[in-house]
Each structure stands twice: as C-alpha cells, then as structure tokens.
C-alpha cells in the first residue's frame, strides 16, 4: 500500500511553548509550517512560573495581547525562605533592560492559548498525531500515525524542529540521548485550592515562593499562586528521599510540605483535591542540539532543573534562535548551526547551570540570604533570576562561575 506523502517547508514536533512560538515566527516569514502534537490540548504540564525574559519572545511571535488579556496571575518577582530568613527579588529592579514582569500560569491554559494563537495566525496544528519514524539521511522524511483509524502518512520537510519537550522524539529515534551530569532528583507536585487569605497578609501572590527544607538544604519547595485561588505546590528531593514516607503520592507530598512550619501555617486551610504526581530523573542532555535537517528545541535538547523556572524561557529562546536560522536556510543561505544556534543557546544555559549547581551546594543560598547586599550586585542577580541569562553586559553572565564563586566566598 502506498503511503500518503505531504510536503512542507518545516515540520515542528510538539505544540508546547517552543513549538508554537517557532511555528508562528516561521509562518510570519512566509514559510509553510506543519505542527504535529501527540496529545490533545489542553493538557496538564508543570513549569508554571514564567520569567520576564519570556515576554520578549511572546511579543516577537505576535501573541502578547492574547497573553496579557487572558487574566493570568501577575508576577513581578520571587521570594525565598529558609527558616527564619526571607528575601524577595523584584524583577523590575534589575541590571538588564527589558520586561520586569510576567505571569504565573496553569500550563494547560497557557500552552493551549499559544497554540491557538499560532493557529489563528495561520499555522496548521494537528493534535493526537504521533511521530513514529524519522529518516534524515537525505531530505527529512517523518512517518506520522494519525488518530481514530486514519491512515498513517509521511511528511517530507526541508527542515524539522523537535519541540516535543520531555517526549524527546528525535533524541530517542536518532539515538542522540546521553546522561545528564546532574544528580538524579525527583519532583513531587500537585495543584491545590490554597485557601490563603487575600490581600494584606504575609503572602505575596505576585511572586513565586521558594522554600528551603528546614533540615536538608538540597530539598526545596515551590509555591506558585494562580489567579483563581489555586496554587501549584511541589517539592524537589534527591531520588528516593520521599520513599520512606507512608501513604499515597498526595499524602507523602502533604506530609513533606508540612515539615516546614511556615508552609504548614500558610496552607492550613488548603484543599488537596488533585492527586499528586512525580517526575524522576528529569535532567536530560543530548550529543548535539542539531544535525543535518533538524534542530532540538527546549527540553527536547537539554533540561537542567526547575529551581529557577528557566525551562519555558530556554525553550522560547531556542525557538527564536532556531527560527532565524531556519529562515536563512529556506532563503538559500547555509547557517552555521553551531555558531548561530547551539553556542548562543548554551551560553545562557551555562549561566543557569552555574547558579543551579551553586544552589544545591548551598553557596548561592548563602548569597541571596546574606544580610548586607550591595544594590548593584543584587540587580545583576535579579536579572538572571528574571531570565536574562544571555546578557553579556552582566558580569554574572559573562563570567558566571568566577564571579559567583567570589561572591560566595564573601557571603559564606
């Protein structure tokens, strides 16, 4: 039986933030783009606290008005709590020019909104279509299974962008995966009706709250408030840490959250109405972010850690960089994918990596909780926490490891 064949300029695998942003950018430049997504939207995802840097890419893709008008929870910073110590960063007080505010979003709604905006602009998105084979030996040929008994088909594309996130479609099919250098950690999380009193209390709903475990400095909690009285609550632990506890996933998570006195008091009236989930060994890496006929976006390439909410920003940055290179390619040029895509993307990821490693070692915790903070340095740190990890005018980007190591020594 002859398989049906389609021809497109660009095939994008996955309709999450990086896929939708890349699709819109390429479509706006006149290219024929097809997005295939294995799930039906809306669908659950974590990574709900955006960084202000991501607003630049939303604006670039022509989606800003839809995001602003949707009614997501406004976000202007992050608060950190360790025992009796508490500090807060206002992202508007930063070294780098640009957006200083953003949103905290339920990703089911947010991702669906971006995908609908891409479709409104003219991008074709097919849900419940799954990539099963990839032949990139010549012109990319991708086999796709359709839902509901529809026949499978093959897409011939001039280029393929893998935006499949943790699905990591091309890394699996092309044997590109390699172990991450990060230790194995597990995220346990759910959504709750938080029951936190409204304005005037000690809790600022305009900020994500990061809490260090009272006894284990490498265990931390996130609390991300939404605009509808609900919150995302989660904890990141070393692998196996939570196994010693009794009960189901929700009971274990609730027990661990209640080990912190401040969180226990803050969530005293919470309704734990959604079963908890877990994600283990989420850190991932690949042998290369690009190859003949393809590039990997966001989590499909590399994922570090959720501590600084960098995942969506990195995904959108990768979409912006890759779309520019693909546009040049389709125009007859030959972009240098290492110089034009991989190296610039990795520059910011390496900045985040330095701060993630320092957080778990404890050094960066000493920095942000230090009682005497120099305002200019604090502004540089705030820029990175706001997602501006590619701004080389910031010494903590240009020389991340050296600068942070020196600062740690001063704050120890």
Buried (B, 14 or more C-beta within 10 A) or exposed (E): EEEEEEEBBBBBBBBBBBBBBBBBBBBBBEBBBBBBBBBEBBBEBBBBBBBBBBBBBBBBBBBBEBBEEEEBBEBBBBBBBBBEEBBBBBBEBBBBEBBBBBBBBBBBBBBBBBBBBBBEBEBBBBBBBBBEEBBBEEEBBBBBBBEEEEEBBBBBBBBBBBBBBBBBBBBBBBEBBEEBEBEEBBBBBBBBBBBBEEEEEEBBBBBBBBBBBBEEBBBBBBBBBBBEBBBBBBBBBBEEBBEEEEEEBBEBBBEBBEBBEBBEEBBEEBEBEBEBBBBEEBBBBBEBBBBEBBBBBBBBBBBBBBBBBBBBBBBBBBBBBBBBBBBEBBEEEEBEBEEBBBEBBBBBBBBBBBBBBBBBEBBBBBBBBBEEBEEEBBBBBBBBBBBBBBBEEBBBBEBBBEBBEEBBEEBE
